[in-house]
Amino acid sequence: MQTTFTEGRHAAEFVLSEANRARSRDNLLLAASQNIIAGSILVASGDGQPYSVLPVAGLDAEAVGEKLAISLYNITTGAAENTRQVAGITRDAALAAQGIITR
């Protein structure tokens, strides 16, 4: 009998192209109690504010905060953590839509 293997998601697998010298990326400060999957849309209410996963209801253009990003890696933050960071795409990149996670 053959064994079936299922390959999981890879970090940044949805990135098709980026600007030179990692100009597309930033280190994103994360909010506490987040379970982020690579490809998740993240939102922050403004400069210096932590990012959190954007809920599907937040996809309405009028409800979206000013700062959007796409997480490149999986990461989970604890309930009291305010200092965890993850690399994310914030500008000038082409992404494969099927790799973007909406919740």
N, C-alpha and C positions, 0 to 999 in steps of 0.2 A: 504494500500500500504506500502511495506517495505521501510525503509530508508537505503540507502547505505552509508557507511562511508569509507573514504580512509585514511589510516594511512600514515603519512609523514615519512621522514627519521629520524632515531635516531642517536644521537651522538655516534660515535665509533661502530656502529652496525656491521661493516665489519671486526672487529678484532676477529680472531679465538683464537690466543694465543700470549702472550708477554713474554719477559724475566722477571725474578724476579725483584722486587723492582722498577718497572717502568723504567728499564734501556733502554727500547725500545723507550721511549718518551723524547722529548725536548720541551722547549718553543721556538717558532719560531717568530722572528720579521717579521712583514708583511710590504709589500710595500703599498703605498697609492693607493686609488681607486681600491680596490679589493673586489669582491663579492664571497666569498669562501663558498662552500657547503661541509659538512662533507664527507670525502672520496675523495676530490680533490687532484690531484697530484700537489705539489708545487715545485718550483725550485728557487735556489739562485745561483748567479754567483760565489760565493766564501764565505769564512769565514767572518762573520760580515756583509754580505750583506743581505738586506731584501728578504723575499720569496714572490713570486707571483704565480698565477695559471699558470701551464704549458699548453700552447696551444697544440692541437692535432699535429700540424706540428712539435712541439718540441719533439715528441716521438721518432724521429729518433735518434739513439744512439749517432751519431756524433754531433748533435745539442744541446744535453742536457748539462746543466751546471753541475758543480761538485757536488752540494749539492741538493739532492732530499728528499722529505718528503711527508707524507700523512696527511692532516688535519683531526683532530678528531672531530671538531665542526664546525658549521656554524658561519661565522663572516663576517661583511662588514666593510671596512675601508673607511674613508672620503678622500677627495682629498688632504688635507693637513696633514693627519695623518702619522707619521713615527714611532710611539711608540707602536701601538697595537700589541699584541701577541696572539698566539693560540697554544694549545698543539698539537703536531704532532708526528707521528711515524717516526723515522729516522733510526732504526736498529732492528735487531733480533725480528721479529714478523711474524706470519702467518696471512694473510689477505684473505678474500673471494673476489675473482675477480669481482663478480657481484656488489659489493658494492663500487668499485673504480670508480670515475668520471673522464672521459676524455672529454675535450672540444676542 
